[in-house]
Amino acid sequence: MSQPDRQPHSSPTPESAEQPSIGELVSKASEQLSALVRAEIELARGELAASAKRVGLGAGLFGAAAVVLLLSLPFAFVTLAEVLIRVALPRWAAYLVVWALFLIIATVLGLLGWRQVRRVPKPERTMQTVRDTARWARRPTSTGSGPDGMRDPTAIGPAEGSGPDGTQPQTAAGSTRDATV
């Protein structure tokens, strides 16, 4: 069976004659994608700015609440002492109990803080580089490189701009450059 011959359209339409090339399509798609990404970033930036303002205001209000709570604590402890006086403790004993409560709270918080500080890892890499630097400072290498392998700027020897034999290069006039420059 033979397939029927398909005849192209009798005349090309102006739309099909002016179709963009694949390169142009890819370029347009890239431009549009780039514009879309920029628009999304601007939208996110605007939303985040509004959110950041709200978060900042909320944090400020939480801070103010903490300050007011902190300032109200002495009144709470005086009230506790007065209640203990009413229960039949002498005034000095009631305030001594409140003071002991302060000591217990301070001790517990101090121990919790000490435990947290002890758990902080030591800066091992920094300690090692300090040891390496101290070792190098006691016995600098003859190559002039520091503990990190970089050239020590105070080392004596061929420096940047010097010739392979350590001599200073000649200027256009034929004289050598001054070493203090």
C-alpha angles and dihedrals in degrees: 000000000000123000117241115257111251114221119212117236112285094242129014114245118237089243094059093045092057100045112141120246122253090255091055091047092051090047092050091046090050092050092048092047090049091050090048092051091048091050091049091050091051091049091050091047091053093047092047092049091056091045092048091053091052092046091049092050091047092049090049091051091048089051091050090049090051091051092050090047091050092050091050095054096085089056091051092052093046088051090050090051092049090050090052089051090054090050088063104269118132113253093251091051093049092053090044089056091051090048090050088051088054090051092050092049092047092048094050092047091046092051092048090050092048090051091051093048092050089055093058107110118240116250092249097173092050092047090051094050090049089052090048092049092049091048090049092047090056093049113015114197121251092238092066095237119138129228091278093053093254121127114267106233091213094053118115116234141067110344134189111298094027123117123256091264092051095256123132115256120249120253123225090269090056098249125117121252118258111259092220094062 
